[in-house]
Amino acid sequence: MQVDLWTSSFCAPCAAARRVVGDAARLVPGLEVTERDVASVPELVEELGIRSTPTVVVRRDDGTEVFRSAGVPTRDQFLVAVAKALD
């Protein structure tokens, strides 16, 4: 599974998204989250259709996207997405 948290340096809601994803990561053994700054990879941001920060994307091992939240997801939404990615 791949979990990406897309953020920007001037994004106040990004801190809340970090907390949600971090809380969930403490509940799910082995869950790793990669935080990516949209300014550092603009071509990839455009290719993936990231339009706002924060954006959380969860993918299965095969790369299939199972969840995308533009904005701060709830912990429960995020945990359900993680469970879907493990199916």
ChimeraX attribute file (.defattr): number of C-alpha atoms within 10 A of each C-alpha:
attribute: neighborCount
match mode: 1-to-1
recipient: residues
	/A:1	17
	/A:2	18
	/A:3	22
	/A:4	17
	/A:5	22
	/A:6	24
	/A:7	23
	/A:8	17
	/A:9	10
	/A:10	8
	/A:11	12
	/A:12	12
	/A:13	14
	/A:14	20
	/A:15	12
	/A:16	16
	/A:17	24
	/A:18	19
	/A:19	13
	/A:20	19
	/A:21	24
	/A:22	15
	/A:23	13
	/A:24	18
	/A:25	18
	/A:26	11
	/A:27	11
	/A:28	12
	/A:29	8
	/A:30	8
	/A:31	15
	/A:32	15
	/A:33	18
	/A:34	11
	/A:35	15
	/A:36	16
	/A:37	16
	/A:38	22
	/A:39	12
	/A:40	10
	/A:41	10
	/A:42	12
	/A:43	11
	/A:44	11
	/A:45	17
	/A:46	11
	/A:47	8
	/A:48	10
	/A:49	9
	/A:50	18
	/A:51	12
	/A:52	15
	/A:53	23
	/A:54	28
	/A:55	21
	/A:56	25
	/A:57	21
	/A:58	23
	/A:59	20
	/A:60	18
	/A:61	11
	/A:62	9
	/A:63	11
	/A:64	12
	/A:65	16
	/A:66	14
	/A:67	18
	/A:68	18
	/A:69	18
	/A:70	14
	/A:71	15
	/A:72	21
	/A:73	18
	/A:74	14
	/A:75	17
	/A:76	11
	/A:77	13
	/A:78	22
	/A:79	19
	/A:80	12
	/A:81	20
	/A:82	23
	/A:83	11
	/A:84	15
	/A:85	21
	/A:86	11
	/A:87	6
